[in-house]
């Protein structure tokens, strides 16, 4: 809680956006002055949406082609697992690193360069002659996705500073990136693979992101935050040790979970638990270092906000179930129902449609409906969707079980991500918006990796105990029950939230709680002033929902 002395340091910033180039009073619904027209603004929001969807497109496409690629390149199960595990490892490990780079040295160049490089590397990946080449370049593609997310999130958060319906619309579109990217990634990959072969599933990504890299050149605003000059002092403030610790820790942790299912002896394979334990220890060391370093890569004080911590826990539990369960569902359609990749993509199409509708509705109601209620609806939708999958039989109708499950699944993801997006980045000031996005995305990617490890272990143990003549549906049913349990746990946390509405006039009147460090103290007020005049504390938003993509969700199942 803030003290009286702290409160005296807080001043009225109602019109501070008028004094910062490129910003306007968003509570009045005006267009940011860094855009010359509404067309430029819309194109920028679409570009930012494609940046967050980058890893989703990649993973969705990889899921469809995995079996075919493995046969043509004569890949082992471990090599097949690394197609997605590689992008998952690099994508998750480097998010905070690139978030720091974006906040300190500029966001515009990093976003344009990462999208352009992703396009070039996608072309090269399509020419992969062997497994090693394919796995390595998928890792590089994951690195590009990690570099693209923080500057996109940070720029949106910095530009849309005040609660408003315009801001809600912008971030509702942004939040659609992951679910739509994942679903359209499977659909487009299925179509191009069916017509031209699996290599075309990478080449179409090259075309799409090459075009958006060009669009970004003309629509991405100039950096609004204070840019530091590269030098010894900047390097000291960068927290290189923290970056090295979190990259190494997440890499080892992710590797252990991603590879356990295909290891020679599963979890009993010596390097699997070693990677896991060492990774956890290094991450713990990172957290300690962040608590004592002057300019930490991840400010730990944000976790003192109870709603922030609860939101992260709820999103974590839901996202631990959503992408992995979606993967096992797609695998069930291919292995049990014997559907082609194209038909699997068509069956998943309802997620894309419902994801679009849900995000539009979310943008319209965030400032009118209790966000606590929205989180409850989202968590319940998750739970019911997995329950339907767990109850289906091998001959059950698609329309009675899978179809409603797909719709409920994406409703849960989009509602939770929209609320979390509107809250999370208010925990950090404007000059750290990219770091805020990096924190959120790192947590969601770790959640997906952990969830995949849990559900894969459930699948493998159930398969091993499968008696002769038993239905092949049983291991999948066990997976969906486990996913249902994770989602149901998140429902139990929702009653402890205290958030109301966000955005619009209600958001301005109730002003989201902003936590800001000043002079070694933690000031907790509606608005706060920071020493840097460019660092206007804002309530922005973070990445997006169904990141059913940025991890290797086929990692341990190619048997």
LINQUIZI-V955926 format. One record per helix or strand of 3 or more residues. SS is the DSSP state (H for helix, E for strand). FROM is the first residue (numbers start at 1). TO is the last residue. Records with the same first field share a line. If there is no record, write none. Layout:
# LINQUIZI-V955926
SS=FROM-TO ; FROM-TO
This chain:
# LINQUIZI-V955926
H=4-7 ; 16-19 ; 26-28 ; 38-52 ; 54-72 ; 77-93 ; 95-105 ; 108-125 ; 131-159 ; 165-196 ; 200-219 ; 232-238 ; 240-262 ; 266-268 ; 270-292 ; 300-304 ; 306-335 ; 341-347 ; 349-365 ; 371-391 ; 402-427 ; 430-464 ; 474-494 ; 504-510
E=514-518 ; 521-525
